[in-house]
Amino acid sequence: MRGVSIPTPVADELRVGVGRASLGVDLVFRASTVTSAFATSPLKLLTPRSRGTSVWAYTSSFGGGLVAGDQTRLDIRLGAGTRCFVGTQASSKIYRNPGRRPCGHTTQARLAPDSLLVFAPDPVQAFAQSIYVQRQEFELAPGAGLALVDWLTSGRAACGERWAFDQFQSRNEVSTSADSTLDATRVNPKCVFLDSLKLDSGPGNLAPFQHMGRFNCLAMLLLVGPPLREAAARLLAELSAQPVTRRASLIGSVSPVHDGALLRIAGEDVEAVGRELHRHLACLSDLLGDDPWASKW
């Protein structure tokens, strides 16, 4: 009798291009240390600095980006008192998706008391006819801190593709919990920050390029938690005092949020936005023990 193929959850994940990665960091002999790390294709996880004042980890993917049907997920767990930087090897490229198959990425991070996560990936670069949905959730125990960078380029502007993707969605949620154990079975924590962006070129919507005008990059920097209070205060003071320049190639606005500050940037040039982000993130080098952006931006 001819064999019959029976679908399984694992087979289904391989068929649709599901990639998973997990990173666990704990304090070992007073040093932040990677205690668990793994990844499955098409996602890759690199940990060039696995122990020290802070752990450094970078995500990447085979082919340099996501194709139609790819769904990736990153789970991060920081133990009490640890410090961690998470970035990407390069911009996250989202390739064309004429078949409109689901394509996206999910990040879920849990920060134990007095830990610090600097989550600063390179920008998402969505090609023409691409579809991308991103959801990122961060749960902070008492005393934990989060620096979050989320940014998007107009696509392959040099090739004439400006805001030519079909759809882009990004949702960032930060919550706090009074429970220092971060037990997944307890009552849901309190949401203290929620940001959602959707750009859609479908019927009934203005094309994204009509919204963006001369700008080719949008960025957000969020600083939250006791470890980053001084940095957030400096950010609020500096940006609040800056004058508004007519037709500036780079504009920014800052506002206070729960126990921190939120910076939004729009720029004509992606590199200029990167330099501005690094300028505001440079003060975190002391907390991380070194500057992870020194050889990048």
C-alpha positions in Angstrom: 0.0 0.0 0.0 1.3 3.4 -0.9 2.4 5.5 2.1 0.3 8.5 3.0 1.8 11.7 4.2 0.2 13.0 7.4 0.6 16.7 8.1 2.2 17.5 11.4 2.8 20.9 13.1 6.5 20.6 12.5 6.0 19.8 8.8 3.6 22.7 8.5 6.1 25.1 10.0 8.8 24.0 7.6 6.4 24.3 4.7 5.5 28.0 5.4 9.1 29.0 6.4 8.7 29.3 10.1 11.9 30.3 11.9 12.3 30.4 15.6 15.1 31.8 17.8 15.6 32.0 21.6 18.1 33.8 23.8 18.5 33.3 27.5 20.8 35.5 29.6 21.6 35.0 33.3 24.0 36.5 35.8 26.9 34.0 36.4 29.7 35.0 38.8 28.6 38.7 38.4 28.8 38.7 34.6 25.9 38.6 32.1 26.2 35.3 30.4 24.4 33.5 27.5 22.9 30.4 29.1 20.7 29.3 26.2 20.6 30.2 22.5 19.2 28.4 19.4 17.7 29.2 16.1 16.0 27.4 13.2 16.0 28.3 9.5 15.4 30.8 8.0 16.4 32.7 11.2 20.0 32.9 12.5 21.2 34.0 16.0 24.8 35.1 16.5 26.3 35.8 20.0 29.8 37.4 19.4 29.9 38.6 23.0 28.4 35.8 25.1 29.7 37.0 28.5 30.8 40.2 30.1 29.3 43.5 31.4 26.6 42.9 28.7 25.8 40.2 26.2 25.7 41.1 22.5 23.5 39.1 20.1 22.6 39.7 16.4 19.8 38.1 14.4 19.9 37.5 10.7 18.2 35.3 8.1 19.3 33.1 5.2 19.0 35.2 2.1 19.3 38.4 4.0 15.5 38.9 4.5 12.0 37.4 4.4 10.2 36.0 1.4 6.5 35.3 0.9 5.3 32.9 3.6 8.1 33.4 6.1 7.1 33.8 9.7 9.9 34.2 12.2 9.8 34.6 16.0 12.4 35.6 18.6 12.1 35.0 22.3 14.3 36.8 24.8 14.6 36.1 28.5 16.9 38.2 30.7 17.6 37.1 34.2 17.8 39.5 37.2 20.6 42.1 37.0 21.7 41.2 33.4 22.4 43.5 30.5 21.9 42.6 26.9 22.2 44.3 23.4 20.2 42.8 20.5 20.7 44.0 17.0 20.8 42.7 13.4 23.6 42.1 11.0 22.0 44.4 8.4 18.7 45.9 7.4 15.8 43.4 7.3 14.8 43.1 3.7 11.2 42.2 2.9 11.1 40.8 -0.7 8.2 41.2 -3.1 5.1 39.1 -2.4 2.8 39.2 -5.5 0.9 36.2 -4.1 0.1 38.2 -0.9 1.1 35.3 1.4 1.5 36.2 5.2 5.0 37.4 6.0 6.1 38.7 9.4 8.1 38.6 12.6 7.3 38.4 16.3 9.5 39.3 19.2 8.7 38.6 22.8 11.0 39.6 25.6 10.8 39.2 29.3 13.0 41.2 31.6 13.6 40.2 35.2 14.2 42.8 37.9 17.1 45.2 37.4 17.9 43.9 33.9 18.5 46.0 30.9 17.7 45.3 27.2 18.9 47.5 24.4 16.9 46.3 21.4 18.3 48.2 18.4 17.9 46.3 15.0 18.8 47.9 11.7 15.8 49.3 9.7 13.2 47.3 7.9 13.5 47.7 4.1 10.3 46.7 2.4 10.6 46.1 -1.4 7.9 46.9 -3.9 4.9 44.6 -3.7 5.9 43.3 -0.3 3.7 42.6 2.8 5.1 42.6 6.3 3.5 42.4 9.7 5.7 42.9 12.8 4.7 42.5 16.5 7.0 43.1 19.4 6.1 42.7 23.1 8.3 43.5 26.1 7.5 42.7 29.6 9.4 44.5 32.4 9.7 43.4 36.0 10.4 46.0 38.7 13.7 47.9 38.1 14.1 46.7 34.5 15.0 49.0 31.7 14.3 48.9 27.9 15.8 50.9 25.0 13.8 50.1 21.9 14.6 51.2 18.3 12.1 50.6 15.5 12.6 52.1 12.1 11.6 51.7 8.5 13.0 52.9 5.2 11.1 53.8 2.0 12.5 50.7 0.3 15.0 50.6 -2.6 14.8 54.4 -3.2 17.9 54.3 -5.5 16.0 51.9 -7.8 12.9 54.2 -7.8 11.0 52.2 -5.3 9.8 54.7 -2.7 7.1 53.5 -0.3 6.1 51.0 -3.0 5.3 48.1 -0.7 1.7 46.8 -0.5 1.4 46.8 3.3 3.6 47.4 6.4 2.5 47.0 10.0 4.4 47.4 13.2 3.1 47.1 16.7 5.2 47.6 19.9 3.8 46.9 23.3 5.6 47.4 26.6 4.1 46.2 29.9 5.2 46.1 33.5 4.6 43.6 36.2 4.8 43.7 40.0 5.6 40.0 39.9 9.4 39.6 39.8 9.2 35.9 38.7 7.6 36.8 35.3 5.5 33.6 35.6 3.7 33.0 32.3 0.7 31.6 34.2 -0.2 34.7 36.2 -2.6 37.5 35.4 -1.7 39.7 32.4 0.7 42.6 33.3 -0.2 46.2 32.9 0.4 47.8 29.5 2.3 51.1 29.8 3.1 51.8 26.2 1.5 50.8 22.9 2.5 52.1 19.5 1.0 50.8 16.2 1.8 51.8 12.6 0.0 50.6 9.5 0.8 51.7 5.9 -1.4 50.2 3.3 -1.6 50.9 -0.5 -4.9 48.9 -0.9 -8.2 50.3 -2.2 -9.5 53.1 -0.2 -6.1 54.1 1.2 -3.7 56.8 0.0 -0.5 55.3 -1.3 2.2 55.5 1.4 4.4 57.8 -0.7 1.6 60.4 -0.7 1.8 60.4 3.2 5.6 60.6 3.4 6.4 63.4 1.0 10.2 64.0 0.9 11.1 61.6 3.7 12.7 58.2 3.2 13.0 57.0 6.7 10.8 56.9 9.9 12.3 55.9 13.3 11.2 55.6 16.9 13.4 55.4 20.0 11.8 54.5 23.3 13.7 54.7 26.7 11.8 53.2 29.6 12.7 52.1 33.1 15.0 53.1 36.1 18.3 52.3 34.4 17.5 54.8 31.6 15.9 57.6 33.5 18.9 59.9 33.2 19.2 59.2 29.4 15.4 59.9 29.0 15.7 63.1 30.9 18.6 64.3 28.8 16.6 63.4 25.6 13.6 65.4 26.7 15.6 68.4 27.7 17.7 68.5 24.5 14.9 68.0 22.0 12.4 70.3 23.8 14.9 73.2 23.5 15.6 72.7 19.8 14.0 75.2 17.4 11.9 74.1 14.5 13.6 74.6 11.1 11.5 75.0 8.0 11.9 72.2 5.4 14.6 70.5 7.5 15.9 67.3 6.0 15.7 65.7 9.5 13.0 66.4 12.0 12.4 64.9 15.5 9.9 65.2 18.3 10.1 63.9 21.8 7.4 63.3 24.5 7.4 61.9 28.0 6.0 58.4 28.5 5.6 56.1 31.5 8.9 56.3 33.3 10.8 57.4 30.2 10.8 59.2 26.9 9.8 58.6 23.3 11.6 60.1 20.3 10.2 60.1 16.8 12.4 60.9 13.7 11.6 61.5 10.1 14.5 62.0 7.6 15.2 62.3 3.9 18.4 60.3 4.3 18.5 56.9 6.0 22.2 57.3 7.0 21.4 60.6 8.7 18.6 59.1 10.7 21.0 56.3 11.8 23.6 58.8 12.9 20.9 60.7 14.9 19.8 57.5 16.6 23.4 56.6 17.5 24.0 60.1 18.9 21.2 59.5 21.4 22.1 55.9 22.1 25.8 56.6 22.7 25.2 57.3 26.3 24.2 53.7 26.8 27.7 52.5 26.1 28.7 52.9 29.7 25.8 50.6 30.8 26.7 48.0 28.2 30.5 48.2 28.9 31.3 49.2 25.2 29.8 50.8 22.1 28.1 48.2 19.9 27.6 50.8 17.2 31.2 52.0 17.0 32.1 50.0 13.8 28.6 50.2 12.3 27.1 53.7 12.3 
